[in-house]
């Protein structure tokens, strides 16, 4: 006895959306300039990750931090 499997193809339909999507606006919090490399930290960024990145990049001699 052999089994026969039927292949079913999915049909995807777009649903009409009445909701208006809000556009995302990036808001920088701090800009750091280290040896001609600019690092911008945005509001809402993971603070632990941002502080670790700053700790790694600040020992370099030319460092300028400017709040936005």
C-alpha positions as CSV (number, residue, x, y, z in Angstrom):
1,X,0.0,0.0,0.0
2,X,1.4,3.4,-0.9
3,X,0.5,6.6,0.7
4,X,-0.3,9.6,-1.4
5,X,0.2,13.1,0.0
6,X,-1.6,16.0,-1.4
7,X,0.4,19.2,-1.7
8,X,-1.6,22.3,-0.7
9,X,-0.3,25.6,-1.8
10,X,-0.9,28.5,0.6
11,X,-2.7,31.5,-0.6
12,X,-1.7,34.8,1.0
13,X,-4.1,37.7,0.8
14,X,-3.4,41.3,1.9
15,X,-5.9,42.6,4.3
16,X,-7.0,46.2,3.8
17,X,-5.7,48.3,6.7
18,X,-7.5,51.3,8.0
19,X,-4.9,52.1,10.6
20,X,-2.4,54.7,9.7
21,X,1.2,53.7,10.6
22,X,3.0,56.2,12.7
23,X,6.4,57.1,11.2
24,X,9.4,56.5,13.5
25,X,11.5,59.5,14.2
26,X,15.0,58.8,15.5
27,X,16.0,61.2,18.3
28,X,19.7,61.4,19.1
29,X,20.6,61.8,22.7
30,X,24.4,62.1,22.6
31,X,27.0,62.3,19.8
32,X,30.5,61.2,20.5
33,X,33.4,62.0,18.1
34,X,36.5,59.8,18.5
35,X,39.4,60.2,16.1
36,X,37.1,61.3,13.2
37,X,34.6,58.5,14.0
38,X,31.2,59.8,15.1
39,X,29.1,57.6,17.4
40,X,25.5,58.7,17.9
41,X,23.5,57.2,20.8
42,X,19.7,57.6,20.4
43,X,17.0,58.0,23.0
44,X,15.6,54.6,24.0
45,X,18.9,52.8,23.4
46,X,19.9,50.0,25.9
47,X,21.8,52.1,28.4
48,X,24.1,49.2,29.5
49,X,25.1,48.6,25.9
50,X,25.6,52.3,25.2
51,X,27.7,52.8,28.4
52,X,29.9,49.7,27.4
53,X,30.5,51.2,23.9
54,X,31.4,54.5,25.4
55,X,33.8,52.9,27.9
56,X,35.6,51.1,25.1
57,X,35.8,54.1,22.8
58,X,36.8,56.9,25.4
59,X,40.3,55.7,26.3
60,X,41.3,56.9,22.8
61,X,43.0,60.3,23.1
62,X,40.9,62.5,21.0
63,X,37.4,62.3,22.5
64,X,34.7,64.9,22.3
65,X,31.2,64.2,23.8
66,X,28.5,66.6,22.9
67,X,24.9,66.4,24.1
68,X,22.3,66.9,21.4
